[in-house]
Amino acid sequence: MRYLLIFIGLLAASFDVFAQQEDETESHHSENSVFRIGEYAVSAGETLRGELSVPGGEDGIESFIPITVHHGAEEGPALAMIAGIHGSEYAPILAMQKLAPLIDPSELRGTLIIVHIANMPAFSGRTIYMGPNDLKNLNRSFPGNINGTITDRIAYVIRNEVMMRTDYLVDIHSGDGNESLRPSYSAYYGEAGGEEVIEQSRRLALSFGLGTIVRFAGSYTSADEAIYTSAQAVTLGIPAIDIESGELGSTDDRYIDPITNGTLSIMRDLEMIPGEPNVVENPLVISERSRIYSNHDGIFYADSKVETGDYVTAGTRLGAITDYHGNMLEEIFAPSAGVLLILFGTPPVNSGDNIVVVGEL
């Protein structure tokens, strides 16, 4: 009898230990662990406001990337929002300024990484497309090179410190300082990254809530070929989209607010925050785009009868290029029927500039 009582006592103790282990396991799964980025360790339920350092190379140029990291109290996906790849695209930058204080990490599932200004040299230098120091386009510089020029090093830091730490990525753009761009749209790669990445990227595009979606063509056999930000991500197996909202360096809320609201909608769709996402049900989908490149240096005049966002037929006059004395050099006509997505909006034009983009329907 004595041995029986001892056995029952040991059995009860075992059940207590097992139950305690189960409780600890459940607690482990519901609570978030420390999130590491750059030199920082962010505890669950906390917010980091800091900078990623971009080291100086042979050119001696150092830089930094301002970031906010909201690390949720509960486990969930990591979402990276990248603004300022092009320094004069201001709507995305200001949208992230609005977004950051809206998130309470104590009520967040997962982690939100906000890159406020990816390309600080281009932002502070007020340059379009290119960095002022090496004249390289950051959105053509991935996967980056820590031993390269400053733009190469920025790409390297973004890839290794942000991209490799996230589950989903949104690269936010607008029409640059010289580009009229309408309507605002989401875009994803329809052929790159594999079936699951494509489907999840499409999900992001739909849940962002914009009525127009561009389906990028092209796939990549290696990360070295994927020179664009979102292309690099999907090639690494990370679902990603591009956003275009804004034009001509505008700081108008009509371009800023859709970015902020679209981010919150994605977060709801990923169940990072409560609420229903604003998933677009019948978007206009554009799978082919045609372009016109300038054949001359000179002065561009957009035709006053057309605006971006208009439907144009093939052959519609879109503008003209003159020399610096007003002599006609070239008239510009729509290369195909569709939505006029991008049209140069300022006079300076150089040979080889992409002055027109038409989304074919």
C-alpha positions in Angstrom: 0.0 0.0 0.0 2.8 2.3 0.9 4.5 1.8 -2.5 1.2 2.3 -4.2 0.8 5.7 -2.5 4.3 6.7 -3.5 3.6 5.7 -7.1 0.4 7.8 -7.2 2.3 10.7 -5.7 5.1 10.5 -8.4 2.5 10.2 -11.1 0.6 13.3 -9.9 3.9 15.2 -9.8 4.7 14.2 -13.3 1.3 15.5 -14.5 2.0 18.8 -12.7 5.4 19.1 -14.5 3.8 18.2 -17.8 1.1 20.8 -17.4 3.6 23.4 -16.4 5.7 22.6 -19.5 2.5 22.9 -21.6 1.7 26.3 -20.1 5.3 27.5 -20.7 5.1 26.3 -24.3 1.8 28.1 -24.9 3.3 31.2 -23.3 6.4 30.9 -25.5 4.3 30.7 -28.6 2.1 33.7 -27.7 4.8 36.1 -26.6 7.3 37.6 -28.9 11.1 37.2 -28.7 13.7 40.0 -29.1 14.0 41.4 -32.6 17.5 42.3 -33.8 18.3 44.8 -36.5 21.6 46.5 -37.0 23.1 47.2 -33.6 19.7 47.1 -31.9 17.8 44.5 -29.9 14.1 45.4 -29.6 12.1 43.7 -26.9 8.5 42.5 -27.4 6.0 45.3 -27.0 8.5 48.1 -27.6 9.3 50.6 -30.3 12.8 51.5 -31.6 13.5 54.8 -33.3 17.1 54.6 -34.6 19.4 54.5 -37.6 21.1 51.9 -39.6 24.7 52.9 -40.3 26.1 52.8 -43.9 29.9 52.6 -43.6 32.3 54.7 -45.6 34.1 53.0 -48.4 37.0 54.1 -50.6 35.0 57.2 -51.4 35.0 58.1 -47.7 31.2 58.8 -47.8 29.2 57.6 -44.8 25.4 57.6 -44.5 22.6 56.4 -42.4 19.0 55.1 -42.8 16.4 56.3 -40.3 14.1 53.5 -39.2 11.3 52.8 -36.8 10.7 49.3 -35.6 7.4 48.4 -33.8 8.0 44.9 -32.2 4.7 43.5 -31.2 3.9 41.9 -27.9 2.7 38.8 -29.7 4.3 36.7 -32.4 3.3 37.3 -36.0 4.8 38.2 -39.4 7.4 40.9 -40.0 6.4 43.5 -42.5 8.9 46.0 -44.0 7.8 49.3 -45.5 10.5 51.1 -47.5 10.2 54.7 -48.5 12.8 57.0 -50.0 14.5 54.7 -52.4 14.4 57.7 -54.6 15.0 60.8 -52.6 12.6 63.2 -54.3 9.6 61.0 -54.1 8.1 62.7 -51.0 4.6 61.2 -50.6 6.0 57.8 -49.4 8.3 59.5 -47.0 5.6 61.7 -45.5 3.2 58.7 -45.4 5.6 56.8 -43.2 5.9 59.8 -40.9 2.2 59.6 -40.5 2.1 55.9 -40.0 4.8 55.5 -37.3 2.8 57.0 -34.4 -0.4 55.1 -35.3 1.0 51.8 -34.2 1.0 50.6 -30.6 3.4 47.7 -30.2 1.7 46.5 -27.1 -1.3 45.6 -29.3 0.6 44.5 -32.3 1.1 40.9 -33.6 4.5 40.6 -35.3 6.9 43.3 -36.3 6.6 46.5 -38.4 9.8 47.8 -39.9 9.6 51.3 -41.3 12.4 52.6 -43.4 11.7 56.3 -43.5 14.3 57.4 -46.0 16.4 54.7 -47.7 18.5 57.0 -49.8 19.6 59.8 -47.5 22.2 61.2 -50.0 19.5 61.6 -52.7 17.0 63.1 -50.2 19.3 65.6 -48.7 20.8 66.3 -52.2 17.3 66.8 -53.7 18.2 64.6 -56.7 15.9 62.6 -58.9 16.5 59.0 -59.8 20.2 59.0 -59.0 22.4 59.5 -55.9 24.3 62.7 -56.1 27.7 61.2 -55.3 28.0 58.3 -57.7 25.0 59.0 -60.1 23.6 55.5 -59.5 20.0 54.5 -59.2 19.4 52.7 -55.9 16.5 50.9 -57.4 18.9 49.4 -59.9 21.7 48.5 -57.4 20.6 45.4 -55.6 21.9 43.1 -54.1 24.4 45.8 -53.3 28.1 45.6 -52.5 29.6 46.6 -49.1 32.9 47.4 -51.0 31.2 49.5 -53.7 30.1 53.1 -54.0 27.8 54.7 -51.5 24.6 53.6 -53.4 25.9 50.1 -53.6 26.5 50.1 -49.8 23.1 51.5 -49.1 21.6 48.6 -51.1 23.7 46.1 -49.3 22.6 47.4 -45.9 18.9 47.4 -46.9 19.1 43.9 -48.2 21.0 42.4 -45.3 19.6 44.4 -42.4 16.0 44.9 -43.5 15.0 42.6 -46.3 16.6 39.4 -44.8 14.7 40.1 -41.5 11.2 40.4 -43.0 8.4 38.1 -44.2 6.8 40.7 -46.4 8.1 43.8 -48.1 6.5 46.9 -49.7 8.7 49.3 -51.7 6.8 52.6 -51.8 7.3 55.1 -54.7 5.7 58.0 -56.4 6.3 59.9 -59.6 9.7 61.5 -59.2 10.3 65.2 -59.3 9.9 65.3 -63.1 7.1 62.7 -63.5 3.4 63.1 -63.7 2.0 59.8 -62.6 -1.7 58.7 -62.3 -3.6 56.7 -61.2 -1.9 55.4 -58.1 -1.3 51.7 -58.3 0.1 48.6 -56.6 2.4 46.3 -58.6 3.8 42.8 -58.2 5.9 40.3 -60.1 3.7 37.8 -61.8 6.5 35.4 -62.9 9.3 35.7 -60.3 9.8 34.0 -57.0 7.7 30.8 -57.4 4.0 30.1 -57.2 3.6 30.8 -53.4 5.6 34.1 -53.5 3.6 35.2 -56.5 0.3 34.4 -54.8 1.3 36.1 -51.6 2.6 39.2 -53.5 -0.7 39.4 -55.3 -2.5 39.2 -51.9 -0.5 42.2 -50.7 -1.4 44.2 -53.9 -5.1 43.5 -53.5 -5.2 44.2 -49.8 -3.4 47.6 -50.2 -6.7 48.7 -51.7 -5.8 50.7 -54.8 -8.0 50.3 -57.8 -5.2 49.7 -60.3 -2.7 46.8 -60.2 0.3 46.4 -62.5 1.6 42.9 -63.0 5.3 43.1 -63.7 6.8 40.7 -66.2 10.1 38.9 -65.9 11.8 36.4 -63.7 15.4 36.0 -62.4 17.7 33.1 -62.1 19.8 34.6 -59.3 19.7 37.5 -56.8 22.5 39.2 -58.7 20.1 39.6 -61.7 17.4 41.1 -59.5 18.5 44.7 -59.4 15.2 46.2 -58.3 14.2 46.4 -54.6 11.1 44.2 -54.8 12.6 41.9 -57.5 15.5 41.2 -55.0 13.0 40.4 -52.3 10.9 38.0 -54.4 14.0 36.3 -55.7 14.9 35.6 -52.1 11.5 34.1 -51.5 10.0 37.2 -49.8 6.5 38.3 -51.1 6.8 41.9 -52.1 5.0 44.7 -54.0 5.7 48.2 -55.3 3.4 51.1 -54.7 3.2 54.2 -56.8 1.2 57.1 -55.3 2.1 60.7 -56.1 3.8 62.8 -58.7 6.2 65.7 -59.4 7.5 65.6 -55.8 4.0 66.4 -54.4 3.3 66.5 -50.7 -0.5 66.5 -51.2 -2.5 64.4 -48.7 -4.4 62.9 -51.6 -1.3 60.9 -52.4 0.0 60.5 -48.9 -3.2 59.1 -47.2 -3.7 56.2 -49.6 -0.2 54.9 -48.6 -0.8 55.2 -44.9 -4.3 53.6 -45.2 -3.0 50.9 -47.6 -0.3 49.9 -45.1 -2.9 49.6 -42.3 -5.1 47.5 -44.6 -2.2 45.1 -45.3 -1.5 44.8 -41.6 -5.2 43.9 -41.0 -5.0 41.3 -43.8 -1.9 39.8 -42.2 -3.8 39.9 -38.8 -1.1 42.1 -37.3 -3.7 44.6 -36.1 -7.5 44.1 -35.6 -10.0 45.1 -38.2 -11.1 44.3 -41.8 -8.7 45.0 -44.7 -9.8 47.1 -47.6 -9.3 44.4 -50.3 -10.0 45.7 -53.8 -12.5 43.4 -55.5 -12.4 44.3 -59.2 -9.1 46.1 -59.9 -8.0 47.3 -63.3 -5.1 44.9 -64.0 -2.3 46.0 -66.4 0.0 43.2 -67.6 1.8 45.0 -70.4 3.4 48.5 -70.5 4.8 50.3 -73.5 7.3 53.1 -73.2 8.8 56.0 -75.2 12.4 57.2 -74.7 13.5 60.6 -75.9 15.8 60.8 -78.9 17.0 64.3 -78.1 18.2 66.7 -75.4 16.0 69.7 -75.2 12.7 71.1 -73.8 9.7 68.9 -73.4 6.2 70.2 -73.8 3.3 68.0 -72.6 0.2 68.3 -74.8 -2.4 70.2 -72.8 -5.2 67.9 -74.2 -4.0 64.8 -72.2 -3.3 64.0 -68.6 -1.9 61.0 -66.9 -4.7 58.6 -65.9 -6.5 59.3 -69.3 -7.3 56.5 -71.6 -5.4 57.1 -74.9 -5.6 55.4 -78.3 -2.5 54.5 -80.2 -1.2 57.6 -82.0 -2.6 60.1 -79.6 -0.3 63.2 -79.5 1.2 63.4 -76.0 3.8 66.2 -76.4 6.8 67.5 -78.3 10.5 68.1 -77.8 12.2 71.3 -79.1 15.8 72.5 -79.0 16.8 75.3 -76.7 15.7 77.9 -79.3 12.2 76.5 -79.8 12.8 74.5 -83.0 10.8 71.3 -83.2 12.9 68.2 -82.8 10.4 65.4 -82.1 6.7 64.9 -81.6 5.6 62.3 -79.1 2.6 60.0 -79.8 1.1 57.2 -77.7 2.8 53.9 -78.7 -0.3 51.9 -77.9 -3.8 52.1 -76.5 -4.3 52.1 -72.8 -4.0 54.1 -69.6 -1.4 56.9 -69.7 0.5 56.0 -66.5 3.5 58.3 -66.7 4.3 61.5 -68.7 7.2 63.9 -68.2 5.9 66.9 -66.3 8.8 69.3 -66.4 10.6 70.9 -69.4 14.2 69.5 -69.1 14.7 66.3 -71.2 17.8 64.3 -72.1 18.3 61.8 -74.8 17.4 58.3 -73.5 14.9 59.6 -70.8 11.8 57.5 -70.4 9.2 60.2 -71.0 6.0 58.1 -71.5 4.6 54.9 -70.0 1.3 53.5 -71.2 -0.4 50.6 -69.4 -1.9 48.4 -72.1 -5.4 47.1 -71.6 
